[in-house]
């Protein structure tokens, strides 16, 4: 802009000086011409900068900080004024340090910037940096983008909340010992039934009370086997169902519950898989142990609400990704249009548990106290009660979760099997 003004003024001096004619005006234009020539002598081709970026950690958990270091080396001629601005995702807030600098950079000299961020859950990419090079005259700056040693990714994983003893009853279990009742007699801790005594049975399990009533026979207690099972976790990432007045708070509540349930099921030895159902499908194959835990946490860090015409309802939910007769846990606020799809999943032989964050409470919290809002809340609650009752009639367990209620309390109240007996 300054160069344009200078060229305009110089042209006016030259034009008036030639028309007048006036040699004084022509002499006034001479210094401006020299400044213009000096400014145009520096072009983008003469800028030779090399940049490298490093992260203190490529993967952190929510609440932790990461240090980002950018080093720029001048491989060309001396730069009188360098304005450096590293491109940072707009969602990240810098806690310490600066990602911008203005200084002179001699040939072979390096400039290092370090700043610290505390990012939220997600995957954050750092690609290039912006530089503006100006000469001593300061009339013309050359702006360009510098690629910084490829694309660097910072993954922020959610820290799963510790919950335990989540009771599920899948229609089919696996052959390995675990903590899920298998509806089969064998070694276990929960009473299952009584049968006639057979040679080899432990005398500790003899039912002496029943034997005393029938002296001619001996009876023994049976216990229910506990095994592991296949568990499929589904996160509802449809924007129309999870994004309300408080933006993504409802969605983040479901993500937190999904991570806690995945941690609990994997710790118990179950084979767990996860599906994110939104604008695109993201899926992890069934697996065990720490590797599967890491896969699920990586998937949860990438999920964002999205819209898709195909996935606007649960009708196209790919249940074949989960083993037959396994346990499916859906984390969704639920929409009235989801009822037929969930009934269909249940009819296909899956046990279905729905953890439903309460969308009405989230929405009402951001509305002013008016009578019309109170009426709308009561109508919405009645519709939701009807939806949950219809799901319960289809054999689907729905647990409503309020944002004020801790997840551990929710599990202890609704999903924990009483000790010493079957539920």
C-alpha positions as CSV (number, residue, x, y, z in Angstrom):
1,X,0.0,0.0,0.0
2,X,2.8,2.4,0.9
3,X,4.6,1.5,-2.4
4,X,1.5,2.2,-4.3
5,X,1.1,5.7,-2.7
6,X,4.8,6.4,-3.4
7,X,4.4,5.4,-7.1
8,X,1.3,7.6,-7.4
9,X,3.1,10.7,-5.9
10,X,6.1,10.2,-8.1
11,X,4.0,9.9,-11.2
12,X,2.2,13.2,-10.3
13,X,5.5,15.0,-9.8
14,X,6.8,13.7,-13.2
15,X,3.5,14.5,-15.0
16,X,3.3,18.1,-13.6
17,X,7.0,18.6,-14.1
18,X,6.8,17.6,-17.8
19,X,3.6,19.6,-18.5
20,X,4.7,22.8,-16.7
21,X,7.6,22.4,-17.6
22,X,9.3,22.6,-14.1
23,X,12.7,21.2,-13.5
24,X,12.3,21.5,-9.7
25,X,9.4,19.1,-9.6
26,X,11.4,16.6,-11.7
27,X,14.2,16.9,-9.2
28,X,11.7,16.2,-6.4
29,X,10.6,13.0,-8.2
30,X,14.2,11.6,-8.4
31,X,14.6,10.5,-4.8
32,X,11.2,8.7,-4.9
33,X,12.3,6.9,-8.1
34,X,15.4,5.6,-6.2
35,X,13.2,4.3,-3.4
36,X,10.9,2.5,-5.8
37,X,13.8,0.8,-7.6
38,X,15.3,-0.3,-4.2
39,X,12.0,-1.7,-3.1
40,X,11.4,-3.6,-6.3
41,X,14.9,-5.1,-6.3
42,X,13.8,-7.6,-3.6
43,X,11.4,-10.2,-4.9
44,X,10.0,-13.5,-3.5
45,X,12.6,-15.5,-5.4
46,X,15.4,-14.0,-3.2
47,X,13.8,-15.3,0.1
48,X,15.3,-18.6,1.1
49,X,14.0,-19.7,4.5
50,X,14.0,-23.3,5.9
51,X,11.6,-24.0,8.8
52,X,11.3,-27.1,11.1
53,X,8.7,-27.7,13.8
54,X,8.8,-30.1,16.8
55,X,6.3,-31.1,19.4
56,X,7.1,-32.0,23.0
57,X,4.7,-34.9,22.6
58,X,2.7,-36.2,19.7
59,X,0.0,-37.6,21.9
60,X,-1.3,-36.2,25.2
61,X,-4.5,-36.5,27.2
62,X,-7.1,-33.8,27.9
63,X,-5.8,-31.4,30.5
64,X,-2.1,-31.8,29.6
65,X,0.0,-29.2,27.8
66,X,2.2,-29.5,24.7
67,X,5.1,-27.3,23.8
68,X,5.5,-26.3,20.1
69,X,8.9,-25.2,18.8
70,X,9.4,-23.6,15.4
71,X,13.0,-23.0,14.1
72,X,13.5,-20.8,10.9
73,X,16.9,-20.6,9.2
74,X,17.8,-18.0,6.6
75,X,19.7,-19.6,3.8
76,X,19.7,-16.5,1.6
77,X,20.7,-12.9,1.8
78,X,20.3,-10.9,5.0
79,X,16.6,-10.0,5.7
80,X,16.3,-6.5,7.1
81,X,12.8,-7.2,8.5
82,X,11.2,-10.6,9.0
83,X,7.6,-10.9,10.2
84,X,7.1,-14.5,11.2
85,X,3.6,-16.0,12.1
86,X,3.2,-19.7,12.7
87,X,-0.2,-21.0,11.6
88,X,-1.9,-22.5,14.7
89,X,-5.4,-24.1,14.6
90,X,-7.9,-21.3,15.7
91,X,-9.4,-23.6,18.4
92,X,-6.1,-23.7,20.3
93,X,-5.3,-21.1,22.9
94,X,-1.7,-20.2,23.6
95,X,-1.0,-20.3,27.3
96,X,2.7,-19.3,27.3
97,X,5.1,-18.0,24.7
98,X,4.4,-16.4,21.3
99,X,3.9,-17.8,17.8
100,X,4.8,-14.5,16.1
101,X,8.0,-12.5,15.9
102,X,9.5,-9.5,14.1
103,X,13.3,-9.2,13.8
104,X,16.3,-8.9,11.5
105,X,17.7,-12.2,10.3
106,X,21.2,-12.4,8.9
107,X,22.4,-15.0,6.4
108,X,22.8,-18.4,8.1
109,X,21.1,-17.1,11.3
110,X,18.2,-19.0,12.9
111,X,15.1,-17.8,14.7
112,X,13.4,-20.0,17.3
113,X,9.8,-19.6,18.7
114,X,8.3,-21.8,21.5
115,X,4.8,-21.6,22.8
116,X,2.6,-23.8,25.0
117,X,-1.0,-24.9,24.4
118,X,-3.5,-26.9,26.4
119,X,-5.8,-28.3,23.7
120,X,-9.2,-30.0,24.0
121,X,-10.0,-33.4,22.8
122,X,-9.3,-33.8,19.1
123,X,-6.6,-34.2,16.4
124,X,-4.8,-30.9,15.6
125,X,-2.7,-30.4,12.5
126,X,0.2,-28.0,12.0
127,X,1.2,-27.5,8.3
128,X,2.9,-24.2,7.3
129,X,3.9,-20.8,8.5
130,X,3.5,-17.3,7.1
131,X,6.4,-14.9,6.6
132,X,6.6,-11.4,5.4
133,X,10.0,-10.1,4.3
134,X,10.7,-6.3,4.0
135,X,13.8,-4.3,3.1
136,X,15.3,-1.4,5.0
137,X,13.2,1.0,3.0
138,X,10.1,-0.7,4.4
139,X,7.9,0.1,1.4
140,X,7.4,-3.3,0.0
141,X,7.0,-6.6,1.8
142,X,7.1,-10.1,0.2
143,X,4.6,-12.5,1.8
144,X,4.7,-16.2,1.3
145,X,4.0,-19.5,3.1
146,X,6.7,-21.9,4.1
147,X,6.1,-25.6,4.4
148,X,7.4,-26.9,7.7
149,X,8.8,-30.4,7.5
150,X,5.5,-32.0,6.4
151,X,2.3,-32.1,8.4
152,X,2.7,-32.6,12.1
153,X,-0.3,-34.0,14.1
154,X,-1.1,-33.5,17.8
155,X,-3.5,-36.1,19.2
156,X,-5.4,-35.3,22.4
157,X,-7.0,-38.3,23.9
158,X,-9.8,-38.3,26.4
159,X,-9.0,-39.6,29.9
160,X,-11.5,-42.4,30.6
161,X,-13.4,-42.2,33.9
162,X,-13.0,-45.2,36.1
163,X,-16.2,-47.2,36.4
164,X,-16.6,-50.9,37.2
165,X,-19.1,-53.8,37.5
166,X,-21.2,-52.8,34.5
167,X,-23.9,-55.4,34.2
168,X,-24.8,-56.6,30.7
169,X,-26.6,-59.7,29.7
170,X,-25.7,-60.6,26.1
171,X,-27.5,-63.5,24.4
172,X,-24.2,-65.3,23.8
173,X,-20.9,-65.3,25.6
174,X,-17.4,-66.5,24.6
175,X,-15.6,-69.5,25.9
176,X,-13.2,-67.7,28.2
177,X,-13.8,-66.9,31.9
178,X,-14.9,-63.4,32.7
179,X,-17.4,-61.6,34.9
180,X,-20.5,-61.7,32.7
181,X,-23.2,-64.3,33.7
182,X,-23.4,-66.9,31.0
183,X,-26.8,-68.6,32.0
184,X,-24.8,-71.9,32.2
185,X,-24.1,-74.1,35.2
186,X,-20.5,-74.4,36.3
187,X,-18.0,-72.8,38.5
188,X,-19.0,-69.4,39.7
189,X,-20.2,-67.4,42.7
190,X,-23.9,-66.8,41.9
191,X,-26.4,-69.5,42.7
192,X,-27.9,-71.1,39.6
193,X,-29.9,-74.1,40.7
194,X,-30.0,-77.5,42.3
195,X,-29.4,-80.9,40.8
196,X,-28.9,-84.5,42.0
197,X,-25.5,-85.2,43.4
198,X,-23.0,-87.0,41.1
199,X,-19.8,-88.7,42.1
200,X,-16.9,-86.2,42.1
201,X,-19.0,-83.2,43.2
202,X,-17.6,-81.2,46.0
203,X,-19.2,-81.9,49.4
204,X,-19.0,-78.2,50.1
205,X,-21.8,-77.6,47.6
206,X,-24.2,-80.2,48.9
207,X,-27.6,-78.7,49.7
208,X,-28.1,-80.3,53.1
209,X,-31.5,-78.6,53.7
210,X,-33.0,-80.2,50.6
211,X,-31.2,-83.5,51.2
212,X,-32.7,-83.6,54.7
213,X,-36.2,-83.5,53.2
214,X,-35.4,-86.5,50.9
215,X,-33.2,-88.9,52.8
216,X,-33.0,-91.3,49.8
217,X,-31.2,-88.7,47.5
218,X,-28.4,-86.3,47.7
219,X,-28.5,-82.8,46.1
220,X,-25.9,-80.3,45.2
221,X,-26.0,-76.6,44.4
222,X,-25.0,-75.3,41.0
223,X,-23.5,-72.0,40.3
224,X,-23.6,-69.8,37.2
225,X,-20.6,-69.5,35.0
226,X,-19.1,-66.1,34.3
227,X,-17.5,-65.5,30.9
228,X,-16.4,-62.8,28.6
229,X,-18.5,-61.5,25.8
230,X,-18.4,-59.4,22.6
231,X,-19.4,-55.8,23.2
232,X,-20.0,-53.3,20.5
233,X,-20.0,-49.6,21.4
234,X,-21.8,-47.1,19.1
235,X,-21.4,-43.3,19.4
236,X,-24.1,-41.2,17.8
237,X,-22.3,-38.4,16.0
238,X,-25.3,-37.0,14.0
239,X,-25.3,-33.3,14.4
240,X,-29.1,-33.1,14.5
241,X,-29.2,-35.3,17.6
242,X,-26.2,-34.1,19.6
243,X,-25.8,-30.4,18.9
244,X,-28.1,-28.1,20.9
245,X,-27.9,-24.6,22.3
246,X,-24.8,-25.4,24.4
247,X,-23.0,-26.5,21.2
248,X,-21.2,-29.8,21.7
249,X,-21.6,-30.2,25.5
250,X,-24.1,-33.0,25.0
251,X,-21.9,-34.7,22.5
252,X,-18.8,-34.5,24.7
253,X,-20.9,-36.1,27.5
254,X,-21.6,-39.1,25.3
255,X,-17.9,-39.3,24.3
256,X,-16.9,-39.3,28.0
257,X,-19.4,-42.2,28.7
258,X,-18.1,-44.2,25.7
259,X,-14.5,-44.0,26.8
260,X,-15.4,-45.0,30.4
261,X,-17.5,-48.0,29.2
262,X,-14.8,-49.1,26.8
263,X,-12.2,-48.9,29.6
264,X,-14.4,-51.0,31.9
265,X,-15.2,-53.7,29.3
266,X,-11.6,-54.1,28.1
267,X,-10.3,-54.2,31.7
268,X,-12.8,-57.0,32.4
269,X,-11.3,-59.0,29.5
270,X,-14.2,-58.6,27.0
271,X,-13.7,-58.3,23.2
272,X,-14.7,-54.7,22.4
273,X,-15.3,-52.8,19.2
274,X,-16.5,-49.3,18.5
275,X,-18.4,-47.5,15.7
276,X,-18.9,-43.8,15.2
277,X,-22.1,-43.0,13.3
278,X,-22.2,-39.6,11.8
279,X,-21.4,-38.0,8.5
280,X,-18.9,-40.8,8.0
281,X,-18.5,-44.2,9.5
282,X,-15.5,-44.8,11.7
283,X,-14.9,-48.3,13.0
284,X,-12.5,-50.4,15.0
285,X,-12.5,-54.2,14.6
286,X,-13.2,-56.3,17.8
287,X,-10.1,-56.8,19.9
288,X,-8.7,-57.2,23.4
289,X,-6.2,-55.5,25.7
290,X,-4.1,-52.4,25.7
291,X,-3.8,-52.3,21.9
292,X,-7.6,-52.2,21.5
293,X,-7.9,-49.6,24.2
294,X,-5.5,-47.4,22.3
295,X,-7.3,-47.9,19.0
296,X,-10.6,-46.9,20.7
297,X,-9.2,-43.8,22.3
298,X,-7.6,-42.7,19.0
299,X,-11.0,-43.1,17.3
300,X,-12.8,-41.1,20.1
301,X,-10.3,-38.3,19.7
302,X,-11.2,-38.0,16.0
303,X,-15.0,-38.0,16.2
304,X,-16.8,-34.8,15.4
305,X,-20.6,-34.2,14.9
306,X,-21.5,-34.2,11.2
307,X,-24.5,-34.2,8.9
308,X,-25.2,-36.9,6.3
309,X,-28.4,-37.5,4.3
310,X,-27.8,-41.3,4.4
311,X,-27.0,-41.4,8.2
312,X,-29.7,-38.9,9.3
313,X,-31.5,-41.9,10.9
314,X,-30.3,-45.1,12.4
315,X,-31.9,-47.2,9.6
316,X,-28.5,-47.7,8.0
317,X,-26.6,-48.7,11.1
318,X,-24.2,-51.5,10.0
319,X,-24.9,-54.0,12.7
320,X,-23.1,-56.7,10.8
321,X,-19.9,-55.2,12.0
322,X,-20.7,-56.7,15.4
323,X,-20.7,-60.5,16.1
324,X,-24.2,-62.1,16.2
325,X,-26.0,-62.1,19.5
326,X,-23.5,-59.8,21.1
327,X,-24.0,-56.8,23.4
328,X,-24.4,-53.4,21.8
329,X,-24.2,-50.2,23.8
330,X,-25.5,-47.1,22.1
331,X,-24.5,-43.6,23.4
332,X,-27.2,-41.3,21.9
333,X,-29.6,-38.6,23.1
334,X,-32.2,-40.5,21.0
335,X,-34.7,-39.1,18.5
336,X,-38.3,-40.2,18.1
337,X,-37.4,-41.4,14.5
338,X,-34.8,-43.9,16.0
339,X,-37.5,-46.2,17.5
340,X,-38.0,-48.5,14.4
341,X,-34.3,-48.9,13.8
342,X,-33.6,-49.8,17.4
343,X,-36.4,-52.3,17.5
344,X,-35.0,-53.9,14.3
345,X,-31.6,-54.3,16.0
346,X,-33.2,-56.0,19.0
347,X,-35.2,-58.3,16.6
348,X,-31.9,-59.4,15.0
349,X,-30.8,-61.0,18.2
350,X,-28.6,-58.3,19.8
351,X,-28.9,-57.2,23.4
352,X,-29.2,-53.5,23.3
353,X,-28.3,-51.0,26.1
354,X,-28.8,-47.2,25.4
355,X,-27.0,-44.6,27.5
356,X,-29.0,-41.5,26.7
357,X,-27.7,-38.1,27.8
358,X,-30.8,-35.9,28.6
359,X,-31.1,-33.3,25.8
360,X,-34.1,-31.6,27.4
361,X,-32.1,-30.6,30.5
362,X,-29.3,-29.3,28.2
363,X,-31.7,-27.2,26.2
364,X,-33.8,-25.8,29.1
365,X,-30.7,-24.6,30.9
366,X,-30.1,-22.1,28.1
367,X,-33.7,-20.8,27.9
368,X,-35.1,-17.9,30.0
369,X,-37.7,-18.8,32.6
370,X,-41.0,-18.3,30.7
371,X,-44.3,-20.1,30.9
372,X,-44.2,-21.1,27.3
373,X,-40.8,-22.7,27.8
374,X,-42.1,-24.6,30.8
375,X,-45.0,-25.9,28.7
376,X,-42.6,-26.9,25.9
377,X,-40.4,-28.7,28.4
378,X,-43.3,-30.8,29.8
379,X,-44.5,-31.7,26.3
380,X,-41.0,-32.8,25.3
381,X,-40.6,-34.8,28.5
382,X,-43.9,-36.6,27.9
383,X,-42.9,-37.5,24.3
384,X,-39.5,-38.8,25.7
385,X,-41.2,-40.9,28.3
386,X,-43.4,-42.5,25.6
387,X,-40.3,-43.2,23.5
388,X,-38.4,-44.8,26.4
389,X,-41.5,-46.9,27.3
390,X,-41.8,-48.1,23.7
391,X,-38.1,-49.1,23.7
392,X,-38.5,-50.9,27.0
393,X,-41.5,-52.8,25.6
394,X,-39.1,-54.1,22.8
395,X,-36.7,-55.4,25.4
396,X,-34.2,-52.4,25.1
397,X,-32.8,-51.0,28.3
398,X,-32.5,-47.2,28.3
399,X,-30.6,-45.3,31.0
400,X,-31.2,-41.6,31.0
401,X,-28.2,-39.6,32.1
402,X,-28.4,-36.1,33.4
403,X,-25.3,-33.9,33.1
404,X,-25.2,-33.2,36.8
405,X,-25.1,-36.9,37.7
406,X,-21.6,-38.5,37.9
407,X,-21.1,-41.4,35.6
408,X,-20.0,-43.7,38.5
409,X,-23.3,-43.0,40.3
410,X,-25.3,-43.7,37.2
411,X,-23.6,-47.1,36.8
412,X,-24.0,-47.9,40.5
413,X,-27.7,-47.1,40.4
414,X,-28.8,-48.7,37.2
415,X,-26.1,-51.0,35.8
416,X,-24.5,-52.8,38.8
417,X,-25.5,-56.4,39.6
418,X,-26.2,-56.9,43.3
419,X,-23.6,-59.1,45.0
420,X,-24.6,-62.6,46.1
421,X,-27.4,-63.2,43.6
422,X,-28.7,-62.8,40.2
423,X,-30.5,-59.7,39.0
